[in-house]
Amino acid sequence: RSETIWTVLFYMTLMQLVFGAVCAGADGDIALPSLSNMPWVVLIACAGLFAHLCLTSALSLAPATVVVPVDLLRLPVIMLVGFALLLAFNQVVIKITNGGFQPVFSAGIRSVLALFVLLGWMRLTGKPIVLSRHVLRSGIGIGLLFALEFVLLFIALDLTTVSRVGIIFYTMSVWLALAGHFYLPGGRLQGASVLGLVLATVGVIWAIGNRSEGQQASWVGDLAT
C-alpha cells in the first residue's frame, strides 16, 4: 500500500530473475537462447511483464480474496480455448486428408482407431464390456446415427469450405434448444431465449448466404452438414 505499482513490479521481477538464474544454473551450465529465438523470448517477457502489471494493479484496487480466484480462472479459460482450437483444427485435418482419401474411407479409419483407443482405456481402467440385449439394440441404433453423422460431415468437408461447415455444424445447439422446448420438462424457451435463437439463426443464414468463396462453396456440402 505504501509503494507504487511500478516499485512492486520491479522488485517482483528482480526476485524472479534471481530465482530463475539459480534454477537455470543449478547444473553449472546456463544455456542462453539463440539469436533466432530472441524475438520469442522478448515477446514472452513483454507478455509476462504486462500480465504482472495487470495483476499488481488489480491487487491495488480490490482485495486479494477477489483477485486471486479470478486470476486462477485463466487455467480453465486456456483449456477451453485450447479445446475449441482443437475442434477447429480437427475439421481442417479432415479437409486436408480428404485430398488423398475418400471421405467415407477416412471416416471409417477414424472410427476404427477410436474403437481401439476406447477398448484400451476400458482395459486399463478395468471396466468390463457387458451389454444387455436392450442396451445393445439402443447402442447399435445410436452408433449407426453417429456413423451417418460423421460420414456426412466428411463428405461435406470434401464439397465445401471448412468455415461454412463449422458454422452450420455448430448450429446443433439451436436444434437441441428447440427439441428441449418440446420434449424436456422445464426446457421451454422464454422471450429472451427465443430472441437469441432467432438472432443466431439469422446470423447463420447471413454467413452461409455469402458466396464469396467461389467454386469451393457448395450447397450440396451445406446440406450434407
C-alpha positions in Angstrom: 0.0 0.0 0.0 2.9 2.4 0.6 4.7 1.6 -2.7 3.7 2.4 -6.3 2.7 -0.3 -8.7 6.0 0.1 -10.6 8.1 -0.4 -7.5 6.3 -3.6 -6.6 6.6 -4.8 -10.2 10.3 -4.0 -10.2 11.1 -5.9 -7.0 8.9 -8.9 -8.0 10.7 -9.1 -11.4 14.1 -8.8 -9.7 13.2 -11.7 -7.3 12.0 -13.9 -10.2 15.3 -13.1 -12.0 17.3 -14.3 -9.1 15.2 -17.4 -8.7 15.3 -18.1 -12.4 19.1 -17.7 -12.6 19.6 -20.1 -9.6 17.4 -22.8 -11.2 18.9 -22.3 -14.6 22.5 -22.6 -13.3 21.8 -25.5 -10.8 23.8 -27.8 -13.0 26.6 -25.3 -13.5 25.7 -24.6 -17.1 23.3 -21.8 -18.2 22.1 -22.3 -21.8 21.5 -18.9 -23.5 18.8 -18.6 -26.2 20.0 -18.3 -29.8 19.5 -15.2 -31.8 16.7 -16.8 -33.8 14.8 -17.4 -30.6 15.3 -13.9 -29.2 12.2 -12.4 -30.7 10.1 -15.1 -29.0 11.9 -14.5 -25.7 11.3 -10.8 -25.9 7.6 -11.4 -26.7 7.2 -13.8 -23.8 9.0 -11.3 -21.5 6.8 -8.4 -22.5 3.6 -10.5 -22.2 4.7 -11.7 -18.7 5.5 -8.2 -17.5 2.2 -6.9 -18.8 0.4 -9.8 -17.0 2.2 -9.0 -13.7 1.4 -5.3 -14.2 -2.3 -6.1 -14.6 -2.2 -8.4 -11.6 -0.4 -5.8 -9.4 -2.9 -3.1 -10.5 -5.8 -5.4 -9.7 -4.5 -6.1 -6.2 -4.2 -2.4 -5.6 -7.8 -1.9 -6.4 -9.5 -5.0 -5.0 -9.0 -7.4 -2.1 -6.8 -10.5 -2.7 -9.8 -12.7 -2.0 -11.4 -11.3 -5.1 -8.4 -11.0 -7.4 -6.8 -14.4 -6.8 -9.8 -16.6 -7.7 -10.2 -14.5 -10.9 -6.5 -15.0 -11.6 -6.8 -18.7 -11.2 -9.6 -18.8 -13.8 -7.0 -18.3 -16.5 -6.2 -22.0 -16.5 -9.7 -23.3 -17.2 -10.1 -20.5 -19.8 -6.9 -21.5 -21.5 -8.2 -25.1 -21.5 -11.5 -24.1 -23.1 -9.8 -22.0 -25.7 -7.3 -24.9 -26.5 -10.2 -27.4 -26.7 -12.0 -25.0 -29.1 -8.9 -24.7 -31.2 -8.5 -28.5 -31.2 -12.1 -28.9 -32.5 -11.5 -26.3 -35.2 -8.2 -27.9 -36.2 -10.0 -31.3 -36.4 -12.1 -30.2 -39.3 -9.1 -28.7 -41.1 -7.3 -32.0 -40.8 -10.3 -33.8 -42.3 -10.4 -31.3 -45.2 -6.7 -32.0 -45.9 -6.9 -35.8 -45.7 -9.9 -35.8 -48.0 -7.5 -34.7 -50.7 -5.8 -38.1 -50.5 -8.5 -40.4 -49.3 -12.2 -40.9 -50.0 -14.4 -39.2 -47.2 -16.1 -42.4 -46.2 -12.8 -44.3 -46.0 -11.3 -41.5 -43.8 -14.4 -41.6 -41.5 -14.1 -45.4 -41.2 -10.4 -45.3 -40.4 -11.1 -42.6 -37.8 -13.8 -44.7 -36.1 -11.7 -47.9 -36.1 -8.8 -46.0 -34.4 -11.2 -44.5 -31.9 -12.6 -48.0 -31.1 -9.1 -49.3 -30.3 -8.5 -46.2 -28.1 -11.7 -46.8 -26.2 -11.0 -50.5 -25.8 -7.5 -49.7 -24.5 -8.9 -47.2 -22.0 -11.6 -49.7 -20.7 -8.9 -52.4 -20.3 -6.6 -50.0 -18.3 -9.4 -48.9 -16.1 -10.8 -52.4 -15.6 -14.2 -51.6 -17.0 -15.9 -54.8 -18.3 -17.8 -54.8 -21.6 -21.2 -56.1 -20.5 -24.1 -55.3 -22.9 -27.7 -56.4 -22.3 -30.0 -57.1 -25.3 -31.8 -53.8 -24.7 -28.6 -51.8 -24.3 -27.1 -53.5 -27.4 -30.1 -52.6 -29.5 -30.1 -49.0 -28.4 -26.3 -48.8 -28.8 -26.4 -50.1 -32.4 -29.0 -47.5 -33.3 -27.1 -44.7 -31.7 -23.9 -45.9 -33.3 -25.5 -46.0 -36.8 -26.8 -42.5 -36.4 -23.4 -41.3 -35.2 -21.6 -43.0 -38.1 -24.1 -41.4 -40.5 -23.3 -38.0 -39.0 -19.6 -38.4 -39.4 -19.9 -39.7 -43.0 -22.0 -36.7 -43.9 -19.5 -34.4 -42.2 -16.6 -35.8 -44.1 -18.5 -35.6 -47.4 -19.5 -32.0 -46.6 -15.9 -31.0 -45.9 -14.9 -32.6 -49.3 -17.5 -30.5 -51.1 -17.5 -27.1 -49.4 -15.3 -24.9 -47.2 -14.3 -25.6 -43.6 -15.7 -22.2 -42.5 -19.2 -23.0 -43.9 -19.2 -26.5 -42.4 -18.1 -25.1 -39.0 -20.8 -22.5 -38.9 -23.6 -24.9 -40.0 -22.3 -27.9 -37.9 -22.3 -26.0 -34.6 -25.9 -24.8 -35.1 -26.7 -28.1 -33.3 -27.2 -26.1 -30.1 -30.1 -24.3 -31.8 -31.8 -27.6 -32.7 -31.2 -29.0 -29.3 -32.8 -26.0 -27.7 -35.8 -26.3 -29.9 -36.1 -30.1 -29.2 -35.8 -29.4 -25.4 -38.6 -26.8 -25.7 -41.0 -29.6 -26.9 -39.7 -32.7 -25.2 -37.9 -31.8 -21.9 -39.8 -30.8 -18.8 -38.8 -27.3 -17.8 -37.0 -26.7 -21.0 -39.5 -24.3 -22.5 -38.0 -21.2 -24.2 -38.8 -17.8 -22.9 -38.7 -14.4 -24.6 -35.0 -13.7 -24.3 -34.1 -17.2 -25.3 -36.3 -17.1 -28.4 -34.8 -13.8 -29.4 -31.3 -15.2 -29.0 -32.2 -18.3 -31.2 -33.7 -16.0 -33.8 -30.7 -13.8 -33.9 -28.3 -16.8 -34.1 -30.3 -18.3 -37.0 -30.4 -15.1 -38.9 -26.6 -14.8 -38.4 -26.1 -18.3 -39.8 -28.3 -17.6 -42.8 -26.4 -14.4 -43.5 -23.0 -16.1 -43.1 -23.7 -19.0 -45.4 -25.6 -16.8 -47.9 -22.2 -15.2 -48.7 -20.9 -16.9 -51.8 -17.5 -15.1 -51.9 -15.7 -18.5 -51.6 -16.5 -19.0 -55.3 -16.5 -22.6 -56.5 -15.3 -24.0 -53.2 -18.7 -23.3 -51.6 -21.3 -25.9 -52.4 -25.0 -26.1 -51.4 -24.7 -29.9 -51.6 -21.9 -29.7 -48.9 -24.0 -27.3 -46.9 -27.0 -29.7 -46.9 -24.7 -32.7 -46.0 -23.6 -30.8 -43.0 
